Structures are given as C-alpha cells and as structure tokens.
Amino acid sequence: MLFNSWEFLILLVTTFALYYAPWSRGRHGKAWQITLALAASVTFYGWQDPKLIGLLAISCIGNSIATGRIILHKLAGDDVRVNQWTRRAVFMNLALLGVFKYLPFLAGSIPFLPAAWVMAVKEIPLPIGISFYTFHGISMIVDVARGEVTREGGDLVSKGGKFAKGVRDIGFYLMFFPQLVAGPIVKAKEFWPQIAVKQIEDIPWKQVIRALIIGYFLKIFVADNLAEQTATLTLSPTNLTHSSPLNLIPLLYGYSLQIFADFAGYSLIAIGLAAMFGYRFPINFNFPYLSTSITEFWKRWHMSLSGWLRDYLYIPLGGNRKGPSRTYVNLFLVMFLGGLWHGAAWKFALWGSLHGLFLALERLVSRSKNPELRFKDSSALISFSLFGFFRWFITFHIVTLLWLTFLMPDMTSIVAFFKGVFNGKTGFSGPPIFSLVFYGSAVILYHAWGWLKEHREHYANHLLRSPLEPVIHGIMLFLILTNPGAPRGFIYFQF
C-alpha cells in the first residue's frame, strides 16, 4: 500500500479515529492503541501480497524470543550466554535478508550452478522493506545486549500474557507502518521509551502539517513528474547510445533531484504520520545537496542509515581507532556493504565502493598540513567564496554521476549512457529540459531555504513567523491537486 493512494487515506482516517476514540483514555488505552496500530500496520504491509505477513511475523517472534533471552541472561550477569543469543539473533536476521535478497544474486554469479537451480532461486520474491525491518531487528538486539535500551524488559522474561505483551511491543516497534518499508531507521532505544498512551491534544499539528505537505509535494509534484522523463533512460541501451548529450545530461540532473524528492518526501511523510500517532522519528535528510564534501553528504543524506552503519558496523570494525590504513579499509568496507544493502547487484556494489573510495580520499587529504586542503565537516563551509563554491560543485556532480547506478537497470546501460554523452550529437528535445527547470526548481528552492536556515537563521525565523509559510503551503497543495505526476511507488521500496 502506498502513502499516495486512496486505500491508504481510508486506512489512515479510520485508524486515526479509532486510535483516539474516547475509550483509548481508559485503563486499557495503551493496549488498545498499540493493538490497533499493529492491525493497521499488518493491513498496510500485506495489502498487495498477504503472504509477506508470515515472514514479518517470523522476524517479529524470533527477535522477541531472542530479546527476552538476552535480557534474562543479562539480568543474571551471564555475559557468555548474552553474546551467544546476540550472535544467534543477528545471524537469524541476516539469514532472512540473505535468503530473500542476496541468494538470487549469488546464484546468478556462480557460473557452474545448474540453470534450473538458478532459475528456481531467482523466483524467490523480494519482500518489500525487508532491509529496513531487518536493520531494525539487529539494532534492537544489539542495543539490548549493550544495555542501552531504557526498558526493564520484564514482560519478555515472563511467561503467558506478560510475554505476549512484550512480543506486542516489539512487533509494534518493528512493524509501525510509517517506517515499516522505507524508514527512517529508528533505534529501539529511541522508540521504546515513547510507547505509552497518547492523547490527541498532544499532537504537534504545526509540525505534522508542515511535514505532510512538504513530503507529499516533493513526492507527488516533484518526483513523480520528473520520473515521467527520467524513466526514458531505462528503456534501451541502444537508445542511450544514439541519443544526444543535450538530452541525456538534463535527465541525469533530473534524476538526482528526483531521488532526493522521492526519498526525502517519503521520510517527511513518515515523520508527519508518526507524529499524528504520538511518536517522534529522527530527521532523515538535512539538505544534502548543500554538502561540500562526500563526508558531509553522508552526514546529511539518509542520516538514519548513516548512523546505523556507523554504530553497528564502522565502530565495531575499529572505526578510526586502529590507525590510518585500517580507517581507510573500514570506510571502504562499510560503504561497499552499504551499497549492497541498497540492492543485490554489482552496480550497487560499485556505487558503494566509489563512495567509500571518496570518503577514504577525503580522510587522507584531511591529514594534510595545509589547512586550505582539509575537508572539514562544518556546514559553514558553504559560502560565496570561490573555493567553497568549487567544493560544492564537485561534490554535487560526483553524487549526481553516481546516481546512475540507481537509475540504470544494469552495467550495460551505464556504459551506453556514457557512449551517448560522448557521441558528439547536438540535437535535443524540450520536455527533459522543461521538467528539469520547472519541477527541479522546487528542490533548488528547498535547499536555498536550508542554506538560509543554517547561515541566516534570523531571517529564516522571521519568515516562519510571517504569513508567508501558510501561503507557500497553499501553493504546494494547489500544485499537488492540479499537477500530480503519474502515481508511482517510492524508489526505496525496492530496498
């Protein structure tokens, strides 16, 4: 079920009305609200393919049992058993991800396997959102093992009804529909303390409205309209080879703006929906196209994934504590695995590897004694200086160029794109350029607003207090209703 569908609107309105019904204020209000939200989440996830609910249930029950055992042994001070159960639970999560997401990829990469086996494995369906709820499960297990979750967990070490309540709360964390299929990746230590009875008068309506309007605007008006043009890049390698650079290059810029609008729009919608039900989600995008280095880009883009990779992969590998050479290896390895997380294909491995190389290179340059060559992380580097503009220009174009791996179906199409760019033709058609300018300008203005917030905070706050914001929101609503693109799924649903 898509956020931008009538079915979801009906589900949302019904769930919201029942969630805050008068009886939700009673003694069993918490149980009512969580159970209702769980039912809505199961409906949301299994709407198109109910069979997927079984896999989600296996993940939920398996993680619940493992969490209960870890808590029990941790209370007993048995660190050996804690580590054993932690490894088992992490392995279970990775095994589910490996079978459904990576086994078909690995089977196709082994040349001596019988063709019948390869075809059978490739028919294994890829459950929507499996990467996201698997990462949620792993973060919960690890946080509990580390003792970082501020929750006693008594229900999970009990039997009968109390254990069922513990499973219910874990299921709610894993399956809460705003973040179920595409994040943000919310850590258990951030989510569990929020589980309580919610009151409708506590809803931060201003933040909800702002997040939902901007999110739906970025998705429906910007991303979906840009997608109608950028989709032509995926049709045929032959067409790419014989196309004009003046057509191909604007479409690449268009896709760079589209993927931001699509995923940032989803994240804002998820944040707004969660706030409607009384839960706070972390910000997932912080104006990433203002970045002046790849390092800074990954502190602004998909921040919940970057934080997950840092806390559960980069730091356990040693981070930057084992010398420069090991740091470079860790950066590369984390980004390589992060690329494969995005998709089981060599093009995603290439994307992650190149980002890892750029991160390592920036780390190397930052060790230079020349302060003008250091890649600092502060957003204050964005200025009107020539050097600052040059760094922003280079960073944006590196990121944009690497988005080809997301857009193109395979490596052959990527090669064909570059052949078309350098074929010397000069013809062009209007629609790609028009879409880039008309719809892409909204992303540019959005980042201009971000620059104002970071560097001219006084003016930004003044604008927020003025009547200009509701006027802009009204214009956005008008454009959403009068000029929506063809309905499409979110790009990150495939991950």
DAQUIQUI-V611934 format. One record per run of one state. SS is the DSSP state (H for helix, E for strand, - for the rest). FROM is the first residue (numbers start at 1). LEN is the number of residues. If there is no record, write none. Layout:
BEGIN
ss=[SS,SS]
from=[FROM,FROM]
len=[LEN,LEN]
END
This chain:
BEGIN
ss=[-,H,-,H,-,H,-,H,-,H,-,H,-,H,-,H,-,H,-,H,-,H,-,H,-,H,-,H,-,H,-,H,-,H,-,H,-,H,-,H,-,H,-,H,-,H,-,H,-,H,-,H,-,H,-,H,-,H,-,H,-]
from=[1,6,20,22,26,29,47,52,76,79,110,115,123,130,147,154,158,161,176,177,180,188,195,200,203,205,235,237,242,245,277,288,291,294,298,303,315,324,343,346,367,371,374,379,382,386,403,404,408,411,422,430,439,440,456,457,466,468,483,491,495]
len=[5,14,2,4,3,18,5,24,3,31,5,8,7,17,7,4,3,15,1,3,8,7,5,3,2,30,2,5,3,32,11,3,3,4,5,12,9,19,3,21,4,3,5,3,4,17,1,4,3,11,8,9,1,16,1,9,2,15,8,4,1]
END
